[in-house]
Amino acid sequence: MKSIPTFCRVCEPSCALVAQVEEGQVKRLQPDRDHPVTQGFACHKGVNYLAIHQDPDRLNTPLMRQGSRQPGEGQWQPQDWDSATADVAGALKQILEAHGPDAIAGYIGNPTAFNALGSQAIGEFFMSLGSRRLFNSGTQDCANKFAAGEAVFGTSTLHPLPDFDHTDCVLIFGENPKVSHMSFISIADPMAKIRAACQRGASVYYINPRKIESASPKTGEVIQILPDTDLYLMAALLHEIDALGRFDEDVLREHGKHVQELRDFIAPYSADAVADIVGLPAEQIRALAAEFSGAERAAVHMSTGVNMGRHGTLCYWLLQMLSFVTGNLDKEGGNFYSEGFYPAAKAGRVRSDEVFCSSAYGELRHIRGALPGNLLPDLILDDDNPIRALVVIAGNPLLSVGGEARWREALEKLDLLVVIDLFRNATGEYAHYLLPSADMLERPDINICGLGMQYQPYVQYTDAVVPPAEERKEEWWILSRLLQQMGMPASLLDQPGNPFGRLEHMMSRHDLNVEKLKASPSGTAVLDTQSIGRFYDDFLQTDDKRVDCCPPLFAEAMALANAQFEELKQDAPTFRLINLRTNYMHNSWYQNVPKLKRGKHDHNPLHMSPEDMAALGLEDGDSLTVSNEYGEVQAQARSDDSLRPGVVAMTHGWGNKKTPGMTVANRYPGVNINALLPNGPGSFEKLSNQAFMSGVPVNISA
C-alpha cells in the first residue's frame, strides 16, 4: 500500500492528510502526522471525505436530460464529452447571440474556493462570455467581510487574525470553533490554541445565542446574546471603553480618520441602552468592556453567525474598531495580518467612485464580482432582460439560498441549466445537462484558499492521489473546453504545459515552484514571514494610509441600524431562528454520507429551549409548524437546554425530497430551513449583498 501526502479541501485550514492507495484505489485517509504545520490534526470532515470519494451515487459521465424536468422525472441520456460540450456550447452561443451576455449567469458554490485551477478557469469563462451576472455562495456566508475590509482598510483581502499564542483576552463572536474549525483564519486545531491560551491565564469569551460546544472550564465561557443584536453589543462595548478613557489617542491620531464620526455612532449605545435588546445585564456589558480594554493584549474574531445577520458589514467594521481603538491592531497578542506567499492585501485593493449601480431592484453593487444570490430567481422570472441560461459550478442554490419555492419556479423556467458537480443534487434535478467533476482526491492542487489568513503561512502542493474515475473531469478542463467549443480562447487548454504557471509566478517571490514543493516533505514549504509591525506601512491600502474609523459609505446602513434598534425596543420577535452547526452536516457537502444519518441525526428537528416547549405543550418528537411571511415547514421538536427562551435553531443543508440522484439524502430528506428565509429585493444587506439568514423571526404552532 502506498502513502501519498495530500490535504483537505472542505474548509479553510486545509489540514494535511495521508491517503493510503492500493491498486489505484484510495483505501484510507488519515491525518499527516509529519506535516510541519498541521502536525497530525485533521477533523472529521477531512477523514470522512473518503465516503464522498467512494460514493456510488457520484456522477461518472456527462448526462443530457430527456423528457420532463420535474424532479425525479424524465430520463438521463449518457453522452461523451465531445458531444456534451458541443451541445452546451452551442446552446450558450445561441443565447449569447440572441439575447446578449447578461442572459447567461453563473452560480459558484463554496467548494470552488478550495480549487486553485477551477477558480482561475471560472473567472476566465465568465469574463470571456462578458456576463456581469455572477452569483456565489459568499453572499450567504462572508461577503460582508470583503465589503467592510474594502471600506475600512482599502482592500477586500485584509483580515487581521487573533494572536491566540500571546493574547490575554479574546472575544469570539458568532463562531463555534470546536464544530466549524473557524473561518477567515486558517488554523489547524483551533481548540488546542484556545485551550493553551486559557492555561496561560487568558480569558476567552464566545458571544453566541447558544451555549456552544466550544465552551468549557478549560476553553472559555459563553456570553449568551440574543440573535442578530451583535452590532448593538459591539457599539456598547466601544461606548463603555471610550467612557473609561481607554481609546488609544496616540494610535487614533497617527493612523485613524473619521474618529469623531465613530464616536457619534456609538454615543446612543451605552450598556444601559442596549441591555434589554441584546439580552444581557448592563453590568455584564460594562465588565466585559473593562476587562477587554484593560487587558495588556486583547484580540477579536467573528464568523458566520454574525455575518448572516442584518448588519454583517457594520459588525465587521465595529469588530475592527474594537481592536484598533484599543491599540491592539498590529500588536503581539492582539490582531495581526498574516502575509502569505503573495501580497494578497494589495491584490484586493479596489478603487471605484461608482460603488453602486441602479437597477429595477434598487441600487446594487458587485462584491468581488458577485451580485446578491437572493436576487437570482427574480432575474430569471421578472427581469426585463431575464437570465435564460445558468451554469452552476459546485453549488446547490436550491437548498442553500433563501426561498426554495421561488427557486423551483425559476429553475424550471430556464432555457438552459448546466450543473457541474460530483452529484446529481437537488438543483441538478432541474438541469438540462449534468457534467461530472473530479473531486479533491482526483486533482492536483495548491492550498490557495487561506492566502493572507493562515495563522502559520505555508504553501502545499498535492498531486492527484488517484486519476479521475470513469469520465470525470476537472472543472478547469470542462469550462475551458466549453470556451473552445464556442470558438473562444481558453488559456489553460490553448497553452498546454504547466497549468500552475500563474500560481508559480505568485510563488516566485519566495523562490518556490511546483517541483520544489513536490521535493519538500509533505509537499510543503513553511514561510518565514514577519507580519507584526508592518500593518500600517505595508498592508493597509487606503489612499492616505489611514484606517477609516467610520466610512461615509456606511451612512445609510448606520441610519437603518439606528431605526431597527428603535423598532426592537417597541416590538421584539417572539421566536428568532438561527442556524445550528453540527458535526453531521457541513452545508450540503455531507448530506449523502450514510454514517452521518444514524439515530437522532437522520433528520433535522427544530431545537427549542425546554421553557418554550413547556409553554407550547410540546414534547420531544412532537410535530410542529414553523412559519413566517416567507414560507412554512413541518418539523419535529427537540428540547435543547443550550438555547435561551425565544431562540430556536435548525441545521442548514437538508431538504432533499425528490432527489433520487442522492440515495441517502433522498431517504432522509429532512427540512429545508431556507424555505423560511427572506428572499428577493430587500432581503439582503445593501453594502455587501449578504443574505439575512440568522435571527429570522418565525412563528411556531403545535
Secondary structure, 3 states (H helix, E strand, C coil): CEEEEEECCCCCCCCEEEEEEECCEEEEEEECCCCCCCCCCCCHHHHCHHHHHCCCCCCCCCEEEECCCCCCCCEEEECCHHHHHHHHHHHHHHHHHHHCHHHEEEEECHHHHHCHHHHHHHHHHHHHHCCCCEEECHHHHCHHHHHHHHHHHCECCCCCEECCCCCCEEEEECCCHHHHCCCCCECCCHHHHHHHHHHHCCEEEEEECECCCCCECCCEEEEECCCCCHHHHHHHHHHHHHHCCCCCHHHHHHHEECHHHHHHHHCCCCHHHHHHHHCCCHHHHHHHHHHHHHCCCEEEEECHHHHCCCCHHHHHHHHHHHHHCCCCECCCCCEECCCCCCCHHHHCECCCCCCCECCCCCCECCECCEECHHHHHHHHHCCCCCCCEEEEECCCHHHHCCCHHHHHHHHHHCCEEEEEECCCCCCHHHCCEEEEECCHHHCCEECCCCCCCECCCEEEEECCCCCCCCCCECHHHHHHHHHHHCCCCCHHHHCCCCCCHHHHHHHHHHCCCHHHHHCCHHHEEECCCCCCCCHHHHHCCCCCCCEECCCHHHHHHHHHHHHHHHHHHHCCCCEEEEECCECCECCCCCCCCHHHCCHHHCCCCEEECHHHHHHCCCCCCCEEEEEECCEEEEEEEEECCCECCCEEEECCCCCCCCCCCCHHHHHCCCCCHHHHCCCCCCCECCCCCCECCCCEEEEEEC
